[in-house]
C-alpha cells in the first residue's frame, strides 16, 4: 500500500507531464497552421509542373526521351528515399512511413533486386538501420532547418540526380506522409525516376507545341526541376503531417494524464479517509477500554 | 480587348492568377509578348522582368529568375524559380545575383557547365545594366 506521500508525489509528477504534453500540443498546433498553409501554397506549382511535363512528354518518342523520363531500361537497383521527422513523440507518424518503406524493401529483396536507401530525417534512419544498415547509403539531416525553403528540396533532389547520373540506381521512389487532416496522414510511395506522367493529363494534350529553345533542351531542364519540385512537395507535406500527428498524439497524452490524475486523486482521498477512520477507531476503542 | 488566363507560380506559392490582356515574357532566346489565342509554345526563361497588363490596363512588373513558360489553349502558365515584384528589388539584391552567377562561372569545370554559366552571367549582367539605367532615369 503506497503511503500518502508517495501518492502525492506521483500525482505531482503526472501533473508535470500533463503540462509538458499540453504545451507540446499547443506548439504543434501553431506550427501545423504554418506548415499546412505552406503545403497548400506549394500544391499549385507541383500540379502545373505535372501538367506541363505531361504536355511535353506526350510529344516525345520513347527512343529520344532523356534517361530521367525513360529510365535506364533496367529494373535492378532501387533507390528508396525515406522522408521522416527529426524528432519523435508524434504518434505513429515515423513508424508508418518506415513500415511502408520496409515492406517495399523486403518485397524487392525477395525478388532478388538490389535496394539502396537514402534517409531524409534522423528518425527514419534510427528505425531502419537495425534491419537495413548495409543498404543505407546516406542520411540527410534537416534538424537545423527552421523553415523549409525550396533550396532544401533542391539539395536532396541534386543528391538523387547525381546518384542517378553516376549509374547508382535504376528506379527511385520517395516515401512520405500525405497530409489529409490533423487525424489522418497517409503514408505514400511515389516513383520519381523514371518520371511518372499522370495518365489523365497526358490524354488531353494533343496540340502541337513550339519549343524555344529545342524540345530536348527544355525537357532536359524540366525533368531535374520536376524531381526537385516533387521532393520539395514531399518535404512540405511531411512537415504538415508531422505536426498534425504530434498534435493528436499530444492531445491524447494530455487526456490520458488527466484521467490518471483523476484516478490517483481518488485513491489519495480514499487512503487519507481510511487513515482518519483508523485513527478514530483507535482512539474510541482506547477510550472504551479504560 | 480580349483577355486570357495567366498564372504565375513559384515553388513556394501561387503569385498571380487571373485574366490578363498581355504578358511580356523574358524567353531564353528573346522577349516575347503573349496575347489571347497565342499558338501553343513552350519556352525556358532567362532572368528578367515579366510585364503583366491586366484587364483594367494596369501593368505590373515582376522579376523572375529562370523557369518555364507554357502557352497552351487554356492560357499562359509561368513556372518561375523565384519571382519578386520589381519595386522590391534593391541594388543589393542584384549584387547577390551577380555574385552567385560569377561564383558559378568560376566553379564550372566542364566545357558544358562553362557555357551554361557564362550565358547566365551575361544575362544577369544585362539585367543589372537595365536596372541601373532605370535608377538613373528616375
Interface residues (C-beta under 8 A of the other chain):
Chain A: X38 X41 X42 X44 X45 X48 X49 X51 X52 X55 X56 X149 X150 X153 X205 X207 X208 X209 X210 X211 X212 X213 X215 X217 X218 X221 X222 X225 X228 X229 X232
Chain B: X7 X9 X10 X11 X12 X13 X14 X27 X28 X29 X39 X40 X41 X42 X43 X44 X68 X70 X72 X73 X77 X79 X81
